[in-house]
Amino acid sequence: MSEVVRVEVASAAAGKTAEAAGYDVVIGSGILHELGESVRGVSDAESLVLLTDSVVAAGKHAIHAGASLVTAGFQVTDMQVAAGEASKNWDIAGRVLEAVAEVGISRREPIVGVGGGVVGDLAGFVAGVYMRGVPYIAVPTTLLAMVDSSIGGKTGIDLEAGKNLAGVFKQPALVFADIATLATLPEREWKSGLAEVAKSALLGGEGFTGWLEGHAEALSAGPSGAADTGVTGASGAAEVPAAMEEMVRRCVGFKAGVVARDERETGVRECLNYGHTLGHAIEKVAGYGVFSHGEAIAEGMRFAARVAADVSGADVGFVRRLDRLLDLLGIGALDVGGLDTPLSASSLLEAMRADKKAHSGLVRMVLLSAPGVWECAAIPDRVLLAHLQQWAKTKGSAEK
């Protein structure tokens, strides 16, 4: 049985494109065989492109998705990129665009991205720029993609200067989230997604934060616990416990509410960058793939909480509460020992200056002082450098 969460987009009220009016996020467990029917509900095209990566293509999810789309009457052209952040660049995006052009799809034929955040960002970007826009459908198969990156229309590729610095806003026509696909996630990918869940909960307020605190230890066990139910969905993957489905539903509902108020990140949507200012810098300086996105973002949230206690008067008790929540979820403090590229305070500060929120030469950070209470503040370099130096010193002494 599936549930539908509607994402309304603020720009629709301003009389913009019909695409911006909104879209459905279909959430359920063992529903991948229904994908074709759902896509047919938003597209009358005869053919489409299914884009995935090498890991997903080697498993069953892409096969089941493709079979469902064929059953619904679509002619499916499969495309594949290498798994990992390294595929989010100009070269790979260009190759995919050339392949799409060679297939000759029209403006009404969708690109369906089946996979995690990298596939979603790439497929959405290609759909946004090919012929100045073709329909895009997201089929997230990782927790991080389900709870965050597939919702809201942000697409992007990485530049040498930083992560996601090139991209377009491309709202999907449909997001289709089969929770059962999470049962195949490696533990590290699961924990990476839990970091974004924690971010959403903390931003969402006391109710969501309290709920997650109450379920954190159970959720930290990961999707492998799904096998204990002894139930198998039509897609062949084990059903997941109800708490996991509730977690995804809460995250989608929270982000849908934010996007409805601010599609283009000119105001309240900035809050979704909590933890990302340092997190993206860690990813860039250490090298993409050394740490998972969630590991870096979790460290960024710990860091931001301490900056908030210094510059905005946040209670130290909130810092301890945030640390405890991440610990309960099994996301420990980042181990940076033994890296080929040391994470020095100066190198991290330089990377943070390239952040999209930076303004007039100052790094701006999302700071939380309590669940649901946040601000985006400019942090003077001397203050930020002092915190980064303390962070680097603590990491150096802790890991030896």
Secondary structure, 3 states (H helix, E strand, C coil): CEEEEEEECHHHHHCCCHHHHEEEEEEECCCHHHHHHHHHCCCCCCEEEEEEEHHHHHCCHHHHHHHHHHHCCCEEEEEEECCCHHHCCHHHHHHHHHHHHHHCCCCCCCEEEEECHHHHHHHHHHHHHHHHCCCEEEEECCHHHHHHHCCCCECCEEECCEEEEECCECCCCEEEEEHHHHHHCCHHHHHHHHHHHHHHHHHHCHHHHHHHHHHHHHHHCCHHHHHHHCCECCCCCECCCHHHHHHHHHHHHHHHHHHHHCCCCCCHHHHHHCCHHHHHHHHHHHCCCCCCHHHHHHHHHHHHHHHHHHHCCCCHHHHHHHHHHHHHCCCCCCCCCCCCCCCCHHHHHHHHHCCCCCECCEEEEEEEEECCEEEEEEECHHHHHHHHHHHHHHHHHHCC
